[in-house]
């Protein structure tokens, strides 16, 4: 919700329930926000725990097969292998030189 939407809701609430109801509304909104943040944190923790479990299981299987874990070097270089080099055949070299002349 944007700030304008919240202000609109507060204005409508003020019209229906008066100024005495605003503290209870603020308390309810605070509790809802607190619960939402806790739920978000719980979901993030669950995802991270699952990822760690999968990583550990994969490591155990790689250890059983004597495979080393791949390492990623990020020294400003790309994580992708370099593109394959093309080898020109003699016929292609002759065609290139004929075009230049």
N, C-alpha and C positions, 0 to 999 in steps of 0.2 A: 504494500500500500504506500502511496505517496503521501506527502504532507498535506496536500489539498484534500485528499479523500478522508484522511483522519479528521481534519478540521470540519469537514462537512458532516461526518458522523457525529462528532461532538456537538455541533450546532443542533442537529436533529434531536440528539439525546437530551440536550438542555431544554429544548422546547417541550418534549414529552414528560421528562421527569424533574425538571427544575435543577437549581444549583445544588440542592442537597444530595442529589444522586451522583454528582461528578466524582467525589472521592471513592465511592464504591466501584464506579466504572474504571477509574484509574487503577484501583487495586486488582480488579479482575483482569484488566489488560496486562498489568505487570506479571501476574501469576501465569497467564497464558504465554507471554513472551518467554518467561523463565522455563516453562515446561517445553516449549518449542526448541529452545537452545539446548536443553538437556537431551531431548530426543535426537536432535541433529548430532550432538556429540556422541551419543550412544551408537548411532548408525555409522558414523565415521570410525569409531573404535572397532565395531564389528567387522567392517570392511578391512581395516588394517590387520586385525587378528586373522581373518581368513586368508589374506594375502601372505602373511607370515607363515601360516600353517602350510599353505601350498608351496611356498619357497623351501621350507624345511623338508617337506616330503620329496620335492624334486631333488634336493641336495642329497638326501639319503639314497635315492635311486641312482643318482649320478655316482655317488661313492661306491655303490654296489657294482656299477659297471666300470669303475675306475676312469671316469670322465671328469676333467677339471671344469670348474665353473667358468664361464666366459667372463672376461673383464672388459669393461668399457673405458676406453681412454678418451677423455674429453679435454684435450690440450688445444682447443680451437680448431680441431680437425673434424671432419665429418665422421659420423658413426657408420656410414655406408662404405663398402669396399669401392676401390677406384673402378671406373668403367673399363671394360676390356679394351685392349689396344687393337687396332686394326692393322693388319699386315697387308701391304700393297703387293700385288703380284707384279711380275715383270711387265706383263701386258698392260696393266693399269698405269705403270710408270711411263711406259712409252706413249700411251694415250694422253697423259697429262702434259708431257713435254710437247706433243704435237699440237695441242690446243693453245699452248703459250706462244708458239711461233707464229 
